[in-house]
Amino acid sequence: MKKCVTILCLSVVALLAFAACTPSTSSSRQAVQPVQEDVNGVFQQFDNLGFSVVFPAFWEGKYGTEELSTELYNGIAHFVSLYHIATRQEIGEGRLLTLGRAVGEHFTYDEPPIMAGGSIFLAQTGGYTYFVNFPSDVQHNHSDPNSESSAEYLEMVGHWEPSHWDFLVDSFRLID
């Protein structure tokens, strides 16, 4: 947990520095995954990544997904980028996080598959590394930080407090 906190602290620094860095994509399309309400939130299964997570209940209807893949030196990594719908409509940005599965178990906390904004490892098993990655730049309307969409975006990301992301680690389940 200490390493996750350190990595997330680096995310905050990167966020404040407005450094932009996103993975290159070889393909991009809207992802369609099963979504179900759960007692504790919104259950989302990502068949192409091989896992599921539960997002907070208040996220329902406020986020969209986009599938991405990129070629790494040892194979193709698959991602699902989650974005805040209102911010995407307002300014064309709004990435909340990116969930991913990369080939290989050689990645470490110090050298994750993608470094932009910081990563949390979810699991390493079966020849894959599963992780969540955060944007390294401001993704809400920073020219109007008091807008409704900015407030909603910041509520969803928990103002980048490390403990806010525990739901990802706690609800992560591999699909058989």
Steps between C-alpha positions, in 0.01 A plus 500: 500500500791735574622470139147572369487814714841609370395440142174686552686790660709515184170511310398810691832667421461411133141623502605833641784526251251467212727250326313314228596148405264236362568161346522480121207307367494261212121480507219677675129423526213528745504213746177321582517307823236364735404750770291404800402675818663349804412547865825696543511669159502433127641163393694523173645197325779547246512180294788622282710568811393185686375667819220689669482785751228683688487880462339724764119520467508877435703438181197338333409677177793743536779308325565349159758253379733477204709198404864553410791276416866574445797295397768464764839341440372162620143495372177692485358663812124549524340793678162644580503873561222635720396860448255745657220545245415863583863613480555309174196679352608838638873511419588169333699364795392348830704181538449360848731198478615224272471132588747272328643158440857472372685189388765390747560478869835680484351842578561638848358781710801709397462410130129457420374448143394866476638771724292809411334618818590191702366147517357260752567132440187289536657158436779311325397153393469269201762689302327839535525811713167666586507865602323833519669813366411863566521804273801725551323817397191696600204327337217727617415854391784681678401831332169481691582296813168596662291349220262217578696258280830589674345445843355164393831389343694592815245316717546189287879504527492586871736794448767229440509380861671158505241334725228596252625230260478210748174393332699396192735276694223362723251422222746370236411143390653293220249342261538124461 
